Amino acid sequence: MKQIILNVSENKYNFFVELIKSLDFVKTSNTDFEISEEEKNIVRRRIKNSKPQDIKSWDEVSESFRLK
């Protein structure tokens, strides 16, 4: 299976989604979501209070998830 990511202008979005949904062989998923101000503030506070020595790269973190 292949995945395609498209950027569609706002004024054509509804038309495009309806068109894609009409194709039996296409599976769609909704990736639109909103982040509340409260959630944004939590992240900002965590960034502000973080210490450089406690920050790990994604490679370090993802390595800890791998099964051995």
TORKEDREN-95191 format. One line per 10 residues: number of its first residue (from 1); their letters; for each residue x, y, z of N, C-alpha, C, CB. Coordinates in pm, 1 decimal, m for minus. Glycine has a CB too. Layout:
! residues N
NUM) a) X Y Z X Y Z X Y Z X Y Z | ...
***
This chain:
! residues 68
1) mkqiilnvse) 84.4 m117.3 0.0 0.0 0.0 0.0 88.9 123.5 0.0 m96.0 m0.2 121.6 | 45.9 225.8 m69.5 116.7 352.5 m77.7 34.0 460.0 m8.4 145.3 391.0 m225.3 | 102.7 559.8 41.6 35.0 670.8 107.9 68.4 798.6 33.0 76.4 681.6 258.1 | m31.7 884.6 16.5 m12.3 1013.3 m49.7 m62.8 1122.2 43.7 m86.0 1018.6 m188.1 | 18.9 1224.6 59.1 m20.9 1339.5 139.9 m34.4 1458.6 45.7 83.0 1368.5 255.3 | m149.2 1523.1 50.3 m177.9 1634.2 m39.5 m213.0 1759.6 38.6 m291.4 1598.0 m134.4 | m177.3 1871.6 m16.1 m223.0 2000.5 36.8 m328.1 2053.0 m59.5 m103.6 2103.3 53.9 | m446.8 2078.8 m6.3 m558.2 2125.5 m88.4 m603.5 2260.0 m34.7 m676.0 2022.7 m89.0 | m626.4 2353.8 m124.0 m669.2 2486.0 m79.1 m802.9 2475.7 m6.0 m680.3 2583.4 m198.7 | m821.5 2564.8 86.3 m940.0 2565.6 172.4 m1069.7 2567.3 91.2 m935.9 2686.2 265.9
11) nkynffveli) m1072.2 2645.8 m13.0 m1196.6 2658.7 m89.9 m1228.1 2536.0 m176.1 m1188.7 2780.6 m178.3 | m1132.0 2447.8 m196.1 m1154.6 2325.2 m274.3 m1160.1 2199.7 m187.0 m1045.0 2309.5 m378.4 | m1136.4 2214.9 m58.6 m1123.7 2100.1 31.3 m1248.9 2011.9 33.5 m1093.6 2148.2 171.5 | m1364.5 2068.7 56.6 m1487.2 1987.9 66.1 m1514.7 1911.5 m63.2 m1607.2 2077.3 99.6 | m1497.8 1978.4 m175.4 m1515.8 1911.8 m303.7 m1418.3 1795.6 m319.2 m1497.8 2011.4 m418.2 | m1292.8 1821.0 m286.4 m1189.4 1718.7 m300.6 m1218.5 1597.7 m211.8 m1051.9 1777.2 m266.5 | m1257.0 1621.1 m88.4 m1286.1 1510.4 4.1 m1402.5 1427.4 m47.3 m1317.7 1563.9 145.5 | m1506.6 1490.5 m95.0 m1620.5 1416.6 m148.6 m1579.8 1334.4 m271.1 m1734.3 1513.0 m184.9 | m1497.3 1391.9 m353.0 m1449.3 1320.6 m470.7 m1369.1 1196.7 m430.5 m1363.7 1413.2 m557.8 | m1278.9 1210.7 m338.7 m1195.2 1099.0 m294.2 m1280.2 991.8 m226.2 m1085.2 1148.7 m198.2
21) ksldfvktsn) m1375.1 1032.7 m145.3 m1461.7 935.7 m76.8 m1545.2 854.3 m174.3 m1553.5 1007.1 20.9 | m1568.7 907.8 m291.4 m1649.1 835.4 m390.1 m1571.7 721.5 m456.5 m1699.2 931.5 m496.4 | m1441.5 718.1 m436.8 m1359.2 611.4 m493.6 m1351.6 494.4 m395.9 m1217.1 663.4 m527.3 | m1396.3 378.0 m439.0 m1403.6 261.8 m350.7 m1267.7 212.9 m301.7 m1473.3 150.1 m421.1 | m1164.9 234.2 m378.5 m1033.7 180.6 m343.8 m949.5 274.9 m257.9 m958.8 147.8 m468.9 | m1005.1 390.6 m220.2 m929.7 488.8 m142.2 m979.7 489.3 2.1 m942.1 630.4 m204.7 | m887.2 484.4 93.7 m919.9 494.4 235.4 m876.7 633.0 282.9 m850.1 380.4 319.1 | m964.2 703.1 351.6 m931.6 837.7 399.5 m925.9 838.9 551.6 m1035.1 940.9 348.6 | m850.6 931.5 603.1 m847.6 952.0 747.5 m843.6 1101.6 774.0 m725.4 879.9 813.1 | m904.6 1140.4 882.4 m912.1 1281.4 918.2 m795.0 1315.5 1009.3 m1047.5 1314.6 986.9
31) tdfeiseeek) m710.5 1406.3 965.3 m596.7 1446.8 1046.7 m611.9 1589.4 1098.0 m468.2 1433.9 967.0 | m728.6 1647.0 1078.2 m753.8 1781.0 1130.2 m779.3 1773.0 1279.7 m873.5 1847.3 1057.8 | m708.9 1852.8 1354.0 m732.6 1858.6 1496.8 m691.7 1994.8 1548.3 m656.4 1747.1 1570.3 | m742.5 2028.6 1662.6 m712.0 2157.3 1724.3 m641.4 2133.5 1856.4 m840.6 2241.4 1745.1 | m549.6 2220.2 1888.2 m480.5 2215.7 2016.9 m530.2 2334.3 2096.9 m323.4 2218.6 2000.2 | m583.3 2306.8 2214.0 m639.7 2413.4 2296.5 m529.2 2503.4 2352.3 m723.0 2353.9 2411.5 | m567.0 2622.7 2393.5 m470.4 2714.6 2455.3 m413.6 2654.5 2582.8 m536.2 2850.6 2485.7 | m495.6 2582.2 2655.5 m448.5 2517.4 2778.3 m336.1 2418.6 2747.9 m564.7 2445.2 2849.1 | m356.1 2337.9 2643.5 m252.0 2241.2 2605.0 m125.4 2312.1 2556.4 m304.6 2147.0 2495.0 | m143.0 2418.4 2480.1 m27.6 2496.3 2434.1 49.5 2553.8 2552.5 m72.9 2609.6 2340.3
41) nivrrrikns) m23.4 2603.9 2651.0 41.5 2662.2 2768.9 118.6 2556.8 2847.8 m62.6 2729.1 2859.2 | 65.4 2436.5 2855.0 135.6 2327.6 2924.5 268.6 2300.3 2855.2 48.4 2198.2 2928.2 | 266.4 2291.4 2723.5 389.6 2265.9 2648.8 487.4 2381.8 2665.8 358.8 2243.6 2499.4 | 438.8 2503.9 2656.3 526.5 2620.7 2674.7 590.9 2620.7 2813.0 447.3 2750.7 2654.3 | 513.3 2586.8 2913.7 565.4 2582.6 3051.5 672.2 2472.9 3064.7 449.6 2557.7 3153.2 | 647.8 2359.4 3004.3 745.3 2249.6 3008.8 874.6 2288.2 2938.0 686.6 2122.8 2945.0 | 862.6 2355.8 2825.3 982.3 2400.3 2752.9 1059.1 2500.9 2838.0 944.3 2462.9 2615.6 | 988.1 2594.3 2895.0 1051.8 2697.8 2977.2 1124.2 2637.6 3097.3 947.6 2798.9 3025.0 | 1067.0 2535.1 3158.2 1122.9 2475.3 3279.3 1219.6 2360.5 3252.2 1012.0 2426.2 3366.6 | 1242.0 2330.4 3125.7 1330.9 2218.4 3094.4 1477.1 2256.8 3113.6 1308.0 2170.6 2950.9
51) kpqdikswde) 1557.5 2155.2 3139.6 1701.6 2174.9 3156.7 1770.7 2111.2 3036.6 1753.5 2112.9 3292.8 | 1868.4 2180.3 2981.3 1936.2 2125.8 2861.6 1991.7 1984.9 2882.4 2049.6 2218.0 2820.7 | 2040.6 1954.5 3000.3 2098.5 1822.0 3025.4 1992.3 1711.4 3029.3 2175.5 1823.4 3156.9 | 1866.7 1748.9 3043.2 1758.6 1649.8 3046.9 1696.9 1623.7 2909.4 1650.5 1695.6 3142.5 | 1737.0 1699.1 2810.4 1679.0 1685.7 2676.9 1753.7 1576.6 2599.6 1684.5 1821.2 2600.3 | 1675.5 1487.7 2538.7 1732.8 1377.9 2460.3 1688.7 1392.4 2315.7 1690.0 1239.3 2517.2 | 1770.0 1343.0 2226.4 1733.6 1343.6 2085.4 1628.0 1236.4 2060.0 1858.3 1320.6 1995.9 | 1558.0 1249.8 1948.0 1458.6 1149.0 1913.0 1523.8 1012.4 1894.6 1383.9 1189.5 1785.7 | 1644.8 1009.9 1839.5 1714.6 882.3 1821.9 1736.5 811.4 1955.6 1849.1 904.8 1752.2 | 1775.2 887.0 2057.7 1795.2 827.5 2190.8 1663.8 774.8 2248.1 1856.6 930.7 2287.1
61) vsesfrlk) 1560.7 854.3 2234.2 1430.4 814.9 2289.3 1373.8 694.7 2214.0 1331.1 932.9 2283.1 | 1377.6 700.3 2081.3 1320.2 590.0 2003.6 1395.3 460.5 2025.8 1320.0 624.1 1855.8 | 1524.7 469.6 2051.1 1604.0 348.9 2079.1 1551.9 277.2 2203.8 1753.2 385.1 2097.2 | 1506.1 352.7 2301.4 1456.6 291.5 2425.0 1324.2 216.4 2403.5 1438.4 398.8 2532.4 | 1254.8 244.9 2291.6 1128.3 175.7 2262.2 1149.5 44.8 2188.0 1037.6 265.5 2180.6 | 1262.9 26.6 2131.1 1288.3 m94.5 2051.2 1299.5 m217.6 2140.6 1417.2 m78.2 1967.7 | 1237.7 m322.3 2094.1 1246.2 m448.4 2167.1 1378.4 m515.3 2137.2 1129.2 m541.6 2130.7 | 1434.1 m576.4 2237.6 1564.7 m642.8 2219.2 1547.1 m791.4 2212.2 1661.5 m607.5 2332.5
***
